[in-house]
Amino acid sequence: MQISIIGTGAMATLFAARLSEVAEVSMIGSWADAIEAIKQNGITIDGDSCCHEVHTAYHPDDAPAADLALVLTKAYKTVKASEVAAKTIKPDGLALTLQ
């Protein structure tokens, strides 16, 4: 399963790390510091013994088409996040917001 997570904040990062254990995960966002840190170092969650590798992108065209798009952004970014989700999701995919 291919999952796109729209957002790069704390909740998006937590979900990306956990879901990367069972699916291919891409994070799409505009927070350059977070994208670059994850790209270089992966994600490490306190208490985990491993580093979680996920794909990162600034634009949905740079991420694989998703079976599931999770929107994990602040509420004021909902419109932009929904536009990104629409561009990354497969025609038969599902979008879910967890704001």
ZIWOQUI-V99768 format. One record per residue. PHI is phi in whole degrees, -180 to 180 (999 if undefined). PSI is psi as a letter, one per 30 degrees, with the letter a starting at -180 (* if undefined). Layout:
BEGIN
((PHI | PSI) (PHI | PSI))
END
This chain:
BEGIN
((999 | k) (-105 | k) (-119 | k) (-106 | k) (-108 | k) (-92 | j) (130 | l) (-138 | g) (-82 | a) (-60 | e) (-67 | e) (-61 | e) (-67 | e) (-62 | e) (-63 | e) (-61 | e) (-61 | e) (-66 | e) (-72 | f) (-65 | f) (-76 | f) (-129 | f) (-154 | l) (-85 | k) (-120 | k) (-122 | k) (-108 | k) (-121 | k) (-164 | a) (-117 | f) (-81 | j) (-58 | e) (-60 | e) (-68 | e) (-58 | e) (-68 | e) (-63 | e) (-68 | e) (-60 | e) (-81 | e) (-117 | f) (72 | a) (-120 | k) (-120 | k) (-104 | k) (-52 | k) (95 | f) (-84 | k) (-98 | g) (-136 | l) (-104 | k) (-93 | k) (-95 | k) (-137 | l) (-78 | k) (-125 | l) (-155 | l) (-90 | f) (-133 | k) (-61 | f) (-67 | f) (-96 | g) (-122 | l) (-63 | l) (-62 | k) (-106 | k) (-78 | e) (-138 | k) (-114 | k) (-105 | k) (-97 | j) (-130 | i) (-129 | l) (-68 | l) (-57 | e) (-69 | f) (-102 | g) (-60 | e) (-61 | e) (-63 | e) (-64 | e) (-68 | e) (-67 | e) (-66 | e) (-58 | e) (-62 | e) (-81 | f) (-99 | f) (-83 | k) (-69 | l) (-56 | e) (-102 | g) (-80 | l) (-128 | k) (-115 | k) (-140 | k) (-106 | k) (-127 | i) (-96 | *))
END
